[in-house]
Amino acid sequence: MASSVRIETALAGPVGGSIASSRLTMLGQNAVTNAGTASGPITQYRGGYANAADARAGDSVEVHDLLLPRTIGYVFQTSWQQRPPPCA
């Protein structure tokens, strides 16, 4: 049994132009969400999002991930949330 769990940000920045209900692009990476436990942890949304399709190109988001061998080539999102805009 683990004595601690560490959660780190996998991606943080603006959402790119490719957005679908279960996938989006950011910082040149494909990020995939999950809605069923058979594929791994269910993606949790925060900051006013109900799913990936709620995002708009340019939104600043933070993505936490789980790297699985079957997901080579993209980030498997366990949670993501809108970030506050940067200070001017």
Beta strands, then each sheet from edge to edge (+ up, - down):
strand 1: 9-19
strand 2: 23-26
strand 3: 29-32
strand 4: 44-46
strand 5: 60-65
strand 6: 75-82
sheet 1: 4+ 6+ 3+ 2- 1+ 5-
end
